[in-house]
């Protein structure tokens, strides 16, 4: 177990490290983007960043807010955010991959050290019933990143997405809502346990939202088991509608160990579509995204 494991301050993340989904948003067909297309994505991310800064000015404490961003389209923003002493989370995984792989392979350390962010993040698709060899490959790659972060005083944030296997979905009659409500909580706890047993020890787990306090408790107990009492959990939005994310946050905020959320596309996707289609100007788009971020912050913190 690493010294100083965990992060137990509040943490409200505006994630816009998406790459492949931004390409789809703007209708770019070829993933090898030309300069003008890249510029469109740069601008969209600048708009989100401006909304983040305004949200801090209007109520979210600077020390509790964070951006989650990629180097590919966010280099300029990352450098500015570090200079402005915002909390910065740098993503490390290749975008749109089923199996975890580092964006820059063996060069990943150099890219982290370029920015020296507060947190380093990885995303994995992981189900306890997945192919054992696939799980082992992911565990081995994650452990390299995990050890590097802890040895170099970077907080490690791990996002775990648990898609159902065909059999798990059949067990609930193909109903994804029943799977989410009745099956995924235990799978999440089991996934965390398996990763912990593989010496993967995030300071913060980023998990999919859940319907009940008991579901969150199952996960929190496992995440904070034994000498992990300071490990935190943030609830991700999973691009769901605002009503569902509100419920997840409302339920989860009461649970020991849950320190905040990471909600991105639920907040910025529709405003960016309106902006792209010319139905909303840049300033109104910034205001709309800012209001969305503040909205979920206020839900988490309401008395």
C-alpha positions as CSV (number, residue, x, y, z in Angstrom):
1,X,0.0,0.0,0.0
2,X,1.3,3.5,-0.9
3,X,1.8,6.2,1.6
4,X,-0.7,9.1,1.5
5,X,-3.1,7.1,-0.6
6,X,-6.4,8.8,-1.3
7,X,-8.0,12.2,-1.8
8,X,-10.8,13.2,0.6
9,X,-11.5,16.8,-0.3
10,X,-14.5,17.7,-2.4
11,X,-13.9,17.4,-6.2
12,X,-16.2,18.7,-8.9
13,X,-14.8,17.8,-12.3
14,X,-15.8,19.2,-15.7
15,X,-14.4,16.5,-18.0
16,X,-13.9,17.4,-21.7
17,X,-11.1,15.0,-22.5
18,X,-13.3,13.4,-25.2
19,X,-11.7,13.0,-28.6
20,X,-13.5,10.5,-30.8
21,X,-16.9,11.8,-29.6
22,X,-15.9,15.4,-30.5
23,X,-15.0,14.2,-34.0
24,X,-18.5,12.7,-34.2
25,X,-20.2,15.8,-32.7
26,X,-18.9,18.0,-35.5
27,X,-19.5,15.4,-38.2
28,X,-15.9,14.8,-39.2
29,X,-15.7,11.6,-41.1
30,X,-12.0,11.0,-41.4
31,X,-10.4,10.6,-37.9
32,X,-7.2,12.1,-39.4
33,X,-8.4,15.7,-39.1
34,X,-7.2,18.6,-41.2
35,X,-6.1,21.8,-39.5
36,X,-9.4,23.6,-39.8
37,X,-11.3,20.6,-38.3
38,X,-8.8,20.5,-35.4
39,X,-9.4,24.2,-34.9
40,X,-13.1,23.6,-34.5
41,X,-12.5,21.1,-31.7
42,X,-9.9,23.5,-30.1
43,X,-12.5,26.2,-30.1
44,X,-15.2,24.0,-28.6
45,X,-12.8,23.1,-25.7
46,X,-11.9,26.7,-25.2
47,X,-15.6,27.5,-24.8
48,X,-16.0,24.8,-22.1
49,X,-12.9,26.1,-20.3
50,X,-14.3,29.6,-20.3
51,X,-17.5,28.2,-18.8
52,X,-15.4,26.4,-16.1
53,X,-13.7,29.6,-15.2
54,X,-16.9,31.5,-14.9
55,X,-18.4,28.8,-12.7
56,X,-15.6,29.3,-10.3
57,X,-16.1,33.1,-10.3
58,X,-19.8,32.5,-9.6
59,X,-19.7,30.0,-6.8
60,X,-17.6,26.8,-7.1
61,X,-14.6,27.1,-4.9
62,X,-11.4,27.0,-7.0
63,X,-9.8,24.4,-4.7
64,X,-12.8,22.0,-5.3
65,X,-13.1,22.4,-9.0
66,X,-11.1,20.6,-11.7
67,X,-10.8,20.2,-15.4
68,X,-10.2,16.8,-17.0
69,X,-8.6,17.2,-20.4
70,X,-6.5,15.6,-23.1
71,X,-3.2,16.8,-24.5
72,X,-4.2,16.3,-28.2
73,X,-6.8,19.1,-28.3
74,X,-6.1,20.8,-25.0
75,X,-2.4,21.6,-24.8
76,X,-3.0,25.4,-24.7
77,X,-5.8,25.1,-22.1
78,X,-3.7,22.7,-19.9
79,X,-0.8,25.1,-19.8
80,X,-3.0,28.0,-18.9
81,X,-4.9,26.1,-16.2
82,X,-1.6,25.0,-14.6
83,X,-0.4,28.6,-14.7
84,X,-3.6,29.8,-13.1
85,X,-3.3,27.0,-10.4
86,X,-6.6,25.3,-11.3
87,X,-6.8,21.6,-10.4
88,X,-5.9,19.8,-13.6
89,X,-6.5,16.1,-14.4
90,X,-4.6,14.8,-17.5
91,X,-6.1,11.8,-19.3
92,X,-3.6,9.1,-20.5
93,X,-5.6,6.5,-22.4
94,X,-6.1,6.2,-26.2
95,X,-9.6,7.4,-27.0
96,X,-12.4,5.0,-28.2
97,X,-10.5,1.8,-27.4
98,X,-12.3,-1.3,-25.9
99,X,-9.1,-2.3,-24.1
100,X,-7.0,0.1,-22.1
101,X,-3.9,1.4,-23.9
102,X,-1.7,4.4,-23.1
103,X,-2.0,7.2,-25.6
104,X,1.7,7.7,-25.9
105,X,2.8,4.2,-25.0
106,X,6.2,4.0,-23.3
107,X,6.6,7.8,-23.7
108,X,3.7,8.4,-21.3
109,X,6.0,9.7,-18.5
110,X,7.3,12.5,-20.7
111,X,3.8,13.7,-21.5
112,X,2.7,13.8,-17.9
113,X,5.9,15.6,-16.9
114,X,5.3,18.2,-19.6
115,X,2.3,19.5,-17.5
116,X,2.8,18.2,-14.0
117,X,-0.9,18.0,-13.4
118,X,-2.6,17.5,-10.0
119,X,-4.1,14.2,-11.1
120,X,-3.5,11.6,-13.8
121,X,-6.5,9.7,-15.1
122,X,-7.1,6.5,-17.0
123,X,-10.3,5.0,-18.3
124,X,-10.9,1.2,-18.6
125,X,-13.8,-1.0,-19.8
126,X,-13.7,-3.8,-17.2
127,X,-16.1,-6.4,-16.2
128,X,-15.3,-9.3,-13.8
129,X,-16.7,-11.7,-16.4
130,X,-14.6,-10.4,-19.3
131,X,-11.9,-12.6,-20.9
132,X,-9.2,-13.2,-18.3
133,X,-6.4,-12.5,-20.7
134,X,-7.9,-9.2,-21.6
135,X,-8.3,-8.3,-17.9
136,X,-4.7,-9.3,-17.2
137,X,-3.3,-7.1,-20.0
138,X,-5.3,-4.2,-18.7
139,X,-4.1,-4.8,-15.2
140,X,-0.5,-5.0,-16.2
141,X,-0.7,-1.7,-18.2
142,X,-2.6,0.0,-15.4
143,X,-0.1,-1.1,-12.8
144,X,2.7,0.6,-14.6
145,X,0.8,3.9,-14.7
146,X,-0.4,3.4,-11.1
147,X,3.1,2.9,-9.7
148,X,4.5,5.8,-11.7
149,X,1.9,8.2,-10.3
150,X,2.4,7.1,-6.7
151,X,6.1,7.2,-6.9
152,X,6.1,10.7,-8.4
153,X,3.4,12.3,-6.2
154,X,0.6,12.5,-8.8
155,X,-2.9,11.6,-7.6
156,X,-4.2,8.7,-9.7
157,X,-7.9,8.8,-10.8
158,X,-9.3,5.6,-12.4
159,X,-12.6,5.6,-14.3
160,X,-14.2,2.1,-14.6
161,X,-17.0,1.5,-17.1
162,X,-18.7,-1.8,-16.7
163,X,-20.6,-2.8,-19.9
164,X,-22.7,-6.0,-19.5
165,X,-21.7,-9.2,-21.0
166,X,-24.2,-10.9,-23.3
167,X,-25.0,-13.4,-20.5
168,X,-25.4,-10.7,-17.9
169,X,-27.9,-8.9,-20.2
170,X,-29.7,-12.1,-20.9
171,X,-30.1,-12.7,-17.2
172,X,-32.2,-9.5,-16.9
173,X,-34.2,-10.1,-20.1
174,X,-32.1,-7.7,-22.1
175,X,-33.2,-4.7,-19.9
176,X,-30.3,-2.4,-19.5
177,X,-32.1,-0.4,-16.7
178,X,-32.5,-3.6,-14.6
179,X,-28.9,-4.4,-15.2
180,X,-27.8,-0.9,-14.1
181,X,-30.0,-1.1,-11.0
182,X,-29.6,-4.7,-9.9
183,X,-26.4,-6.1,-11.4
184,X,-23.9,-3.3,-12.0
185,X,-23.4,-2.2,-8.3
186,X,-22.0,-5.7,-7.3
187,X,-20.0,-5.9,-10.5
188,X,-18.5,-2.5,-9.7
189,X,-17.4,-3.6,-6.2
190,X,-16.0,-6.8,-7.6
191,X,-14.1,-5.0,-10.3
192,X,-12.6,-2.7,-7.7
193,X,-11.6,-5.7,-5.6
194,X,-10.0,-7.4,-8.5
195,X,-8.0,-4.3,-9.4
196,X,-6.9,-3.7,-5.8
197,X,-5.7,-7.4,-5.7
198,X,-3.7,-6.6,-8.8
199,X,-1.9,-3.7,-6.9
200,X,-3.9,-1.0,-8.7
201,X,-4.7,1.6,-6.0
202,X,-6.3,4.8,-7.3
203,X,-6.6,7.8,-5.1
204,X,-10.0,8.5,-6.6
205,X,-12.4,6.0,-8.3
206,X,-14.7,7.5,-11.0
207,X,-17.7,5.3,-11.2
208,X,-21.1,5.2,-13.0
209,X,-24.0,6.6,-11.1
210,X,-26.3,4.4,-9.1
211,X,-30.0,4.4,-8.1
212,X,-29.8,3.6,-4.3
213,X,-27.8,4.5,-1.3
214,X,-27.2,0.8,-0.6
215,X,-25.6,0.4,-4.1
216,X,-23.2,3.2,-3.5
217,X,-22.4,1.8,0.0
218,X,-21.4,-1.5,-1.5
219,X,-18.9,0.3,-3.8
220,X,-17.7,2.7,-1.1
221,X,-17.0,0.0,1.4
222,X,-14.8,-1.9,-1.1
223,X,-13.0,1.2,-2.4
224,X,-12.1,2.2,1.2
225,X,-11.4,-1.2,2.5
226,X,-8.6,-1.7,5.1
227,X,-5.9,1.0,4.8
228,X,-7.8,2.9,2.0
229,X,-9.9,5.1,4.3
230,X,-9.0,8.3,2.4
231,X,-9.8,7.0,-1.0
232,X,-12.5,9.1,-2.8
233,X,-15.2,8.4,-5.3
234,X,-16.7,10.7,-7.9
235,X,-19.9,10.0,-9.8
236,X,-19.7,10.2,-13.6
237,X,-22.5,11.5,-15.7
238,X,-22.2,8.9,-18.5
239,X,-23.8,11.4,-21.0
240,X,-27.2,10.7,-19.4
241,X,-30.1,13.2,-19.3
242,X,-30.0,15.8,-16.6
243,X,-32.8,14.2,-14.6
244,X,-31.0,10.9,-14.2
245,X,-27.7,12.5,-13.3
246,X,-29.5,14.7,-10.7
247,X,-30.9,11.6,-9.1
248,X,-27.5,9.8,-9.0
249,X,-25.9,12.9,-7.4
250,X,-28.7,13.4,-5.0
251,X,-28.5,9.8,-3.7
252,X,-24.7,9.5,-3.8
253,X,-23.8,12.8,-2.1
254,X,-25.0,11.4,1.3
255,X,-22.6,8.4,1.2
256,X,-19.3,8.4,3.0
257,X,-16.4,8.5,0.6
258,X,-18.2,10.1,-2.3
259,X,-16.5,13.4,-2.7
260,X,-18.0,14.9,-5.9
261,X,-18.8,14.2,-9.5
262,X,-17.5,14.3,-13.1
263,X,-20.2,15.5,-15.4
264,X,-19.3,16.5,-18.9
265,X,-21.5,15.7,-21.9
266,X,-24.7,16.1,-19.9
267,X,-23.6,19.7,-19.4
268,X,-22.0,20.7,-22.6
269,X,-23.2,18.5,-25.4
270,X,-26.5,20.2,-26.2
271,X,-25.1,23.7,-26.0
272,X,-22.3,22.8,-28.3
273,X,-24.8,21.3,-30.8
274,X,-26.8,24.5,-30.7
275,X,-23.5,26.5,-31.2
276,X,-22.4,24.2,-34.1
277,X,-25.8,24.7,-35.8
278,X,-25.7,28.5,-35.4
279,X,-28.6,28.6,-33.0
280,X,-26.5,29.9,-30.1
281,X,-23.7,32.4,-30.0
282,X,-20.4,31.8,-28.2
283,X,-21.2,33.8,-25.1
284,X,-24.6,32.2,-24.7
285,X,-23.0,28.8,-25.1
286,X,-20.5,29.6,-22.4
287,X,-23.3,30.8,-20.1
288,X,-25.3,27.6,-20.7
289,X,-22.4,25.3,-19.9
290,X,-21.5,27.3,-16.8
291,X,-25.0,27.2,-15.5
292,X,-25.1,23.4,-16.0
293,X,-21.9,22.9,-14.0
294,X,-23.2,25.2,-11.2
295,X,-26.5,23.3,-11.2
296,X,-25.0,19.9,-10.4
297,X,-22.6,21.6,-7.9
298,X,-25.6,23.0,-6.1
299,X,-27.4,19.7,-6.0
300,X,-24.4,18.0,-4.4
301,X,-24.0,20.7,-1.8
302,X,-27.6,21.6,-1.0
303,X,-28.5,21.5,2.7
